[in-house]
Amino acid sequence: MTTVKTYIKEWQKALQSEIMFLKTKGSTKYLLLNGRLLSRQDTCHYYFDTSIQMKIPVGSLVRVIWGNKEVQGRILSSEGENIILALDAFLGEELLELQLYYDPWELLDELHMRLEELLKSKRKRARVQRLMNPNMEAKHPAEKASSNVHELVLRSKYNPVTYVWGPPGTGKTYTLARTAANKYLKNQKVLILAQSNQAVDVLMAETAAFLKKKGKFQEGRLLRYGSGTGEMLAEHPELIASYLLSADQGQIGQEKDELLQERRQLKYDLFNSFSGRDTDALLAVEKKLSSLLEKIRQKEVKMVKAADIVGVTLSKAARDASIYESEYDVIIIDEASMAYTPQVAFAASIGKRVIVCGDFKQLPPIASAKSPMVNQWLKEDIFHHAKVTNWIGEGELHPHLFLLKEQRRMHPQISSFTNKHVYHSLVDDFPGIERARDLIAIKHPFPGTASILLNSAGAGAYGMTERTSRSRVNLWQLLLSFQVLHEVFSAGITSIGYVSPYRSQANLMEQLLTEFYGTDLQKADILAATVHRFQGSEKDVMIFDSTDSYPHHRAGMLLTGKDSERLINVAITRSRGKFIHVADANFVQKTVAKEKTWRKLVSHQEKYNAVVSQQQIGSWIQTPHLNLKWLHARRLDLVRADIQRTKKEIVFGHSSSSVLPEEWIHLLNDRPAGVKLSLLSDQKNEQLAADSQYSNPLPFPFLIFDEKVIWLGMPVEALLGAKPPHAAARVRSHVLASFLMTQVKGSEVRYNKKR
């Protein structure tokens, strides 16, 4: 049997490898735009716009890359879609574009130190040994258990370690919260931990709600420590330390609000003037705000010691002495399948009993470094390392693995796939769930069907790779997915999720939703993100845009690799009443092996006649959006109208494998005087009066008018793999036009000519 000291040495090596990787290479990249130098002293202060909101803590260390230069820096201010950096070197007065890398490696450094301290405590090492090798006899009286909650209470009373397997919708939060409340009522100290702030918020809110209902809640005995400001705590503000600072609440709260308002105003002024005076004032406000938050933190520490149930993230627990220097009767770790095994081990060491809950069929921990130790200890979950999963293949459960086996979230048409192919028929549907979820399934689009494959095969080859991140994008499927989302929203459903395996595709949808819906988006519960953002959440309707398609020769590893089953499982199981899978079924069947989960999903949906083909695109669209029209690809009159409305430039991307029809040559040559035509094609066309020609880096034809109107699907002669009836999409979007222009900007100039 491996000793704990050996475990710790290996864990520390793995952490060191990951820290070194993050310090030197980083794994999270952000695009910064329109940089302006604010001041140049010991360090250079720069202001940048960002393509997405960046929630990076002030003071964090970052790296930036501009051309061949790499510079270290620090975040001075980060709020909304702009950021101020202090860089160690001067890069110029104006910077159009650069990449920023940020990863919180300091958190791993703190965990490394906690493991070093473990070596000094025999009692804590014994707790870790029981966690890693749960081979002790199960002592709880299983025959007395009357419910899931009762069984977990009994298990955690009689056994030092309890593993809980909680598949989606099986009442994990319900069960854990009531178990925590049971310990609280017996005057035991409980520490609730999870990988994400959201999971901690949800579990603390559920525990508080239960105790309030029982009339047993006492203010100050439950504390959400850290960044617990999510919507789930809106009904339970008394869990948050800032609310509990009753003596100073008015003064501190007012001062904090005033500083936040001043910061917003200074950022607005800075954006418009770029004056050095505004910069100095903003940095002074950031300093005052930081000092005030430190005062609040000191008061919070006293509250932590007084509370009986404390909720905090795993990373904060490892770096905050008020947590890791304490001792708890019970540790409850949610989302354990996403946590590093060393994190779970550290957490288990500070409690007499530990409940480890998660779903090892969902996403695993994320690590970036490529080394044997990182692969072993930071990319696989605690359930596999403790070997409690080994018995499942034999149709049995480990004595210390407690399975929650009745799902109450998904319509049975959705869960039928995951119950069989992911959970080996160990999970069943709650008898009344179909009737409850029919209320969602009957709504448009695709009324009466809860699981749908929207097959994009035949539309053409729209698979591409984003220029800077190398992440995959598919604009046709993006627009199809938006149309589906718009139909759902127009049908009165506001709880909607859009998920893609690829960050660039998800980011584009997020920006498109903001552009098209504006303030209406704030009234809805709509989220567009990668799969990792969705773990732990659920929506009435989920749209899974798998993105991969021709002309790629093979599917990406996210959809076919080692952890692809987990990723697809999460994408499906967020759904309550309707799951819409947007994919090119022909691409999947030709490039993905039969045993892969993605191929199984397509086959499953085809087997149960849950497929809507590309040729049916006109039959299910009932609510066109003002900025997106779907048309027959032969409607040249509408293209002609856009050409005549153009004021500055037409960008025309055309495949080199096809001949441009005469009608298109006349159409483009007949543009208004003074309008520039940029042709992107590797094939010269002397008849076409283009002002400049570049190579075309994209695999599909497109038109961009004045960087605000885009046509896809025309001319059809240049569409690889397209089948009649041919459809075209006209979209008015600065977001997508800017994205496309960014992708073609690096094209090699072939020749120029004057009209």
N, C-alpha and C positions, 0 to 999 in steps of 0.2 A: 504493500500500500504506500502510495506517495505521501511523504510527510508535508505538513503545512509549510515548513521552512523551504522545502523544495518548490512548492507552489508559489510562495512569495517571491523567491528569486526569479522564477520564470515570468511571473506577472510583471515584476519590475523591469525585466529585460524587454518585455513586450511594450510596456508603457514608454520606456526610453526610446525605443525604435519609432513609436508613433509620434512622440514629442519632437524628435529630431526631424522626422519627415515634415511635420506641420511647421516647424521653425524655418526650414529651408525651402520647401516646395509649396506647402499649403494645399488644401483640397477644395476650398470654397472660393470661387472667383466671382467678382462683381465688376461690371462695366461702369466706368466713370466717364462723364461727358462734359464738354464745355468748361474746362478748368480755367480759373483765373487766379493769378498770383495776388494775394491780399497784402502780404508783408514779407520782407526779407531781412532777417536778423540772424540770430544763432541758428534758428531753423526757419524754413520757408513755409508760410501758411498759404494753403490753397483752398479755394471754394470749387466744388463740383456739383453738377446735376447727376442723378442716378436714374437708371431705367426702372428700378423697383424700389420700394421702401426697404431701407437697410436698418435693421434693429441691432446695431453693434454698440455695446456699452462704451460710454465716453472713457477715454484713457487706455483703450485696448491697443495693443501693438499690432501693426499691420505691415505688409509689404506691398509696394506698387511696382509695376513693370511698364515702362514706356520705351518702346523700341527695344534697343539692346541694353537699356539701363535698368538696374534694379535698385530700389531705394527703400530704406526702412522708414517707418513713420508711426504716428500715433493719432488716434481719433480725438479731435477736439470738440466736435459737435456732430450729432447724427440724429436727425429727426425728419420724417417725411421723405421726400425724394430729393434731398440734397445733403451734402456732407462737407465738413471742414477738416482738413488734415494738416498736421505739422510734419513736414518731410525733412529728412536730414541733408538733402541736397537740392540745389536749384535746377529745375527742369525747363525753365522758360517762363515767359509772361503769360502765354495762353497755351493750353493743352486741349486739343480736340477730343482725344480719347486715350484712356489708359486702363489697365487692369489692376484691381485691388484684390489681394489675398488676405483672408482673415480666418483663423481657426483658434479657438480658445485653449491653446495647449497648456496655459497656466493651470487649468482645472486638473489636467492629468498629472501635472507636477505635484499638486496638493495630494492627490490620491496616492502617488508614489511615496510621499512622506508618511501618510497614514499606514501604509503597508509596512514601512520600516518600523513604526511604533508597535505594530502587531507582534513583531519578533520578540518584544520585551515582556509580553503578557502570556503566560501559560494558559490562563482561563480563556482569553480571547482566541488563542490558537485552537483550543479544544472545540470552541463553537464553530470555527471555520472547518475543522476536520469533520464534524457532524454534517455540516452543510454539503461538503464535497463528497462525502461517502455516507449517504443515509441508509446504512445497512442495519441499523438498530431495529429491534423488534417494535412493531407498532402496538402501542399500549392503550389506545383509546377504545372504549366500549362501543364498537361500531353498531351493535344491535340496538343501542338506545337512541341512535340518531333519528330524529323525527322530520328533519328538513335539511336542506343544504347548509343553512346558517348554523343549525344545531350541530351538524356533523363537523363543520369547520371549528366551531367553538370547542368541541370535545377533542378534536385532533390537536389543536394548538394548546390545549390544557395539559394533555398527557404526553405529547411528543415534542422534542426540542425543535424539530424541523418539519414543516409541512409544505409540500409543493401543491399548488392549485393550478390545474389546467382549465383555462377559461376561454373556450371558443367564442366567436362573436355572437352577441345577443343572448348569452346564457346566464345573465344576471351576476356577472363578476362584481360590478360596483355595488349592487344591492347586497350581495353576500359579504363582501369585505367590510362595507360600512357598518352593517349590523353586528359583525364580529368585533369590530373596533368599539362600537357602543357597548357591547356586552362587557368587554374588558374595562372600559371606563366606569361602568356601573359597579364593578367590583374593585374600584379604586386602584386600578393598575395603570401604569404609565405606558402610553402607546406612541410609537413613532411611525408615521405614515410617510412612505417614500415612493417616488416614481421618477422615471427618466425625464418626463416633461412637466412643465408648470400646469398645463391643462389637466393632466391626469390627477395631479395632486389636488387641484381646485375641485374637480368633480367628486373625488372621494371624500374630501373634507365637507363639501356642501351636502352630500348625501348623508353623511354621519350626523351633521348638525340638524338637518331636516328631521331625521328619525328621532333624535333626542328631544327636539322641540315638540314633536307630535306626542311623545310620551310624557312631556312636562318635566324632563330631567336635564334640560340644557341649562348650564350656568356660565354666564359671561366670564371670559378669562381662562376657563379650563380647556377650551379648544382654541388653538392658535394656528393660523395659516402663516407660516414664517417664510419671508422672501418675497418674490414678485407675484403674489397672489392677487391679481387685479382683473381676472377674467370675468366673463359674463356669469359664469356659474356661481360666483360669490356675490352677485348683485343683491340677492335676497338674504344674504348672510354677512353683512358688512362687519358684524361684531366678531367675525373670525380674524379680521385683519388688524395688525398691530396699530396702524395709524388711527384706526377708529377707536381703539381702546385707550389711546393716550388722552384720557378724559380731562386731566388737569390742564394740559397744554394744547388740547385738540384745536381749539379755535385759533390760537396764535400760530401754531405750527402749520396747520392746514391752510390758513389764509396766506402766510408767508410763502409757502410752497406754490400755491396757485398764482400768486402775484409774480413770482420768479418765472414760472412756466409761461405766463402770458407775456412777460417782458422778453423772454427768449424768442417766442414766436414773432413778436413785433420786430426785434432786432434782425432776425433772419429775413423777414420781408424787406426791411430797409436795406440790408446787405445785398440781397438779390438785385435790387433796383439801382443801388449806387456804387457798390464795391468800394466803400471808403474804409481807410484804415481805422478811423475813429469808431465806426460800427463794429469792426472786427475786435478791437480792444474791449469794447463794451460787452460784446457777446461772450468773450472768454471770461470776463469778470463775473458775468451772470452764471456761467457754467461752474465757476469756482464757488460762488455763494451757494448754488444749488447742491453741489457736492458736499459742502460743509454742513448744510441743513440735513441732508440725508444721513450723514454720519451721526448727528445728534439723535435722529429718529432711531437709527440702528442700535445705539447704546441702550435706549429705553426698551427696544424689542428684546434684547438679550435677557433682561430681567423678566420679561414676560415668558420667555421660553422656559426658564427654570420653574416658573409657577404653574405652567400648563400641564394638563394630564394627557392630552392628545395634541401632538405637534405634527403638522404636515409640511414637508419641505422636499425639494428635489434631491436626488442622489448626489449631484455635483456640489450643491451647497452644503450638504451634510458633511462632505469630505473636507471642506475648506473652512467651516465655521466651528470654532472651538466650543461654542455653547451647545452644539449638537454632539460632536464626536468625543467630547470629554464627559458626556453624561452616560447614564445607564438606564435602559428601558426594560420593562417587563416583556413587552411584545413589540417586535418590529414587523410591520406589514409592508412588503415591497410589491407595488403594482408595476405593470409593464416590464417585468423582470426579463422577458425574452429579448427586449431591446437594449438591455443594460450590459456593460462589460462584466464578465465574471469577477474580476477583482473588485468592482464596485459593489456587487452583491455580497461578496465575502467580507469586505470592510463593514458593510451595514449589518450583517449578521453578527459581527464580533461585538457590537455594542448593545446587544439585547439577549435576555435569557431564553426567549422563544422567538422563532422567526417564521413568518408565513411568506412564501415566495410565490407570487401569482403572475401568470402570463400565458401566452399562447405561442408555443414553439412552431406553430404552423403559420405564424405571421412574421413580420419583418425581423431579421436578426440585428445584432449590434452593427454599427457602421465604423469601420476603421480604414485608413488610407494607405498606411505603409505596407510594403511588400516584404515581409520577412516571415520565417517559419513560426516564430513566437507570436507575432501579431495575428497570423492566420489561425493559429491554434487557440489563443486566449482572448482576442479582441473581436473576432469575427464569427464566433459561435456562442450560443447562449448557455446559461447555467444549467438548464434542464438537460441538455446533451452532455455537459461535462460531469454532472452528477449521476448520469446514466439512468435517470428515471424514465427516459423515453425508450429504453432498450426492450421493454416488455411488450410494447404496443404491437410490433410486428407479429407477435405470437398470440395476439388477441387478449392480452391481459394487461392490468395496470399495476405498476409498482405499489407496494404497500403504503408508501408515503406520498403517492400522487393521487390527488383528489380531483376527479373530473366532473365539471358542471356540464351536463349532457342534454339539456333541453333548451333549444333556441327560440326566442320570442321576438326577434327583430325582423327577419326577412320573410317575404312572401315565399311559400313553398316552391314556386316556379324558379325562384332565385337560389334558394338553399339546396334544391335537389342536386345541383352540381357539386357544391362544396361538401355537403353531407356525405356524398358517395365517394368523390374522387380525392378529397383532401382529408376528411376526418374518418375515413374507413368505416362509414356507417355506424360510428359510435355515438353520433349526435342525432337527435330527433327533433321534429318540429312540435311546438306547443299546439295542442288541438285547435285552439281558437284563432291562431295567427292568420290563417288564410282569409277568413271573413274580415278581420280587422284591416288587413293590407289591401283587400280588394277596393277599398275606398280610394286608394291611390292608383292602383293598376287600371281601373276603369277610365281614368282620365286620359285626354289627348296629350302627346301623340301615341299612336299604337294602342288605342283603348282596348281594355280587356286582356292585355298581355303584360306580364310582369318582367319577363326576360326576353330581350330582343337583340339580334345581331343585325346592325345596319351595315350591310356589306358594300364597301366602296369599290369592289373589283369592277373594272370596266370604265372607271372614270379617267384613267390615264396614270402616268407614272409621276407621282408628286413627292416621293421620298427624297429628302435632302439633308445635308449636314450643315449646321450653323457654323459660320466662318470662324468665330473666335473661340467658342466653347467646345466645338466639335460634337455638340449634342444634336440629336436628330429632330427634324421638324417635318411636318406634312401639312401644307396650307389647305389642301382640299378637305382633309379630314378635320382640320381645325374649324373651317367654315361649316361643314356638315354638323359638327358637334355644337357649334354656336347656334345653328338653326334649331337643332333638337332642344337645346337649353331654352331658347326663346319660345318655342312651342310649349314647353313645360311651364315656363314662367307665365305665359299668356293664359294657360289653363287654370291659373290660380294657385299653383304650387310654388312656394317660395323657399323651401328647404331643398337645395340642389347642390350636388357636387360634380365637378369636372376634374377628372384625374388622368394624368398621362405618366408613363414611366420616365419621360424626358423633361428635364428642367426647362429647356428653351421653349418647348411646345406649351408647357403649363404657364410659363411667364407670358407668352404671347396671348394666351386666352385671358389671363388675369388683366393685362393691359387693354385688350379688346373689350372686355366687359365694362371696365371703367370708362372707356371712351364712348361706348354705345349706350350705357345705362345711366351714367353720371350719378346724381344723388339718389335715383331710384334703387341703386345697388345697396345703399345703406339701409333700406327698408326690408331687405330680403336676407335670407341666410344662404348666400351663394358663395361657394369657395372653389377656386381653380388652383390646383397645386399638384405636385408630384405625390406619389403614393405615401411617402413617409409623413407628410403633413396630415394625412387622413387617419393614420392608425390611432385608434381610441375614440373615433368620432363616428357619427352616422347621419344619413340624410334620407329624406323621403325618396328622392330620385338620384341615382348615380349614373354619370356618363363616363364610360371608360374608353378613352381614345388611345388605342394601342400604337398609333402613329407609324409604325414600321410598314414600308411598302416598297414596291419597285420605284426606281431602278436599283435599289440595294440588292445585292446578291444573296444576302443572308440576314436573318433577324438578329437584332442586337442581343447581347448577353443578358440585359435586364429582363428580357422576355423568354430567354431559353437557357440561361445559366443555372448555376447551382441553387440560387435563391429565388428563381423565377416563380416557383409554385407559391412561395410566401407572398411575393409582390402581387400576383394575380389574385390570390385569396383575399388580400386586404382590399383590393380594388372592388371586388364583387361584394364582399360582406359588409360594406358600409351602407348598402341599400336597405331601405325598409320596404318600399312598395314597387319600385321599378328600376331595373338595371338595363342600361342601353350600351351595348358594346359596339363601338365604331371600329371596323377593321376591314382589311382587304383579305377576304377568305381565300381567294386564289393564291395570294402570296403566302399565307399561312400553310396551306396544303402542299405547296411546292417546296417550301424552304424549311419547314419545321417538322421534326421527327414526331411520330405518332404518340410516343410516350410522354411528350412534353405537355405541361398543363395548358398552355395557350392553344395548342392543337386540339386537345381534348375538349376545351371550352367551345371552340368553333364547331366541332363535330357534335357536341351535346346540343347546341342551339339549332344546328341543322336537323338533327334527329327529331327534335320536337317542333319542327316547322316554325321556329321563332326567328325567321330571316326576312329582312326587307332589302331588296336588291337596289343597286344603283339606278336601274332602269325605272324604278318606282318613285324616283325622287319627287316627281310632281304630284303624287297622290297623297302624301302625308303632310305636306307643307300647307298649313291653313292660315298662318299669321306671318306674312312677310315683314321683315324689319325694314325700316326706312332706309338704312344704309347697306342692305344686302338683298340683291335680287338674283333669283335663279331663272335662267332662260335657256331656250334652245340655242345651241351653238351656231346656228345659221342666221341668227338675227343680226345681220350686219348693219341694219338701219340704226340700231341703238349704239353700236360702236361708232358709226359715222357721226351720230349726234355728239358723242363725247369728243371725237376728234375736232369737230367744228367749235366746240366750247373751250378747247384747250388754249391757254394764254402763253405758256412758256415752252414746255418740253414734253415730248412723248418718248418714253423708253419702251422699246419693243424687243422682247427676248424671243428668239426663234430657234427651233432645233435645227441642227446642221444636217440631220438625216432625211429631211423632207424638202421638197421644192415649194417655195412660197407661191401660192396661187396668184394669177393675174389680178383677180378682183381685189386682193389684199394690197398688191402693189399700187393699184390705182387709188385705193382707199387712203393709204398712208401718204402717197404723193400729193393728194388733194387736200392737205392740211392748210390751215390759215397761214398767211404770210408772217414770217418772223418766228414761227414755232419750230423749235429745234427737234430733230429726230435722231435719237441715239439707237443704233441697231446692235443687239447682242447676238452674234452668230459667228460660227467659224466658217460659214459659207458666204463668199462674196456674192452680191447681187447688184450688178451694174444698173439694172432698171430702177432699183429703189433709191430714191434721192435722199439718202441718209447723210446727216452732217458729220457723224462719227460712227465708227464701228469698233466693237470690242468682242472678245471671246465671251461666250455665254457659260457661266459656271453652274447654271441651274438646268435640271433635266426636263423642264416643261416650258411651254410657251406662255408668255404673259405680256400684258400691256400696263403701263403706268402713265397716267395723265396728270401732269403738274404735281407729282408727288402726293396725290390725295385720292385718286380713283384708280382701282386695279381691276383688270379683267383676267380671269383664269379660264382655261378651256377653249381658247380661241387663238389661232385657227386650229380646227380639229385635226387637220392633216399633220400637225407637228406633235400630236399627243401619242406617246408610246402606250400601247396596250389599251387604247380607248375602244369602246364598243357602242354602237348605236342603241337607242337614241342618245345623241351627244348632248350633254348639258354644259352650260357655262355659268360662271358666277361673276357678278359685278358687285364690288364692295367699295364703299367710300370710307376710307380709314387712313388717317395719318399714321397710325401705329403700324399697320401692315405695309404701307408704302415706304415708311422709313426703314422698316426691317428689310424689305426687299432691296432697297437702294444700298443698305449697308452690306448686303451679301454680294452685290454685283460691283461694289466700289473698287475692289482689288483686281478687276478684270484687266488683262493685258490689252493695250491699245493696238489695233491692227492697222487701221488707216483712217485718215480724215479727208473729207472733201467738202467743198463749198457747193451750195445749191446754185 
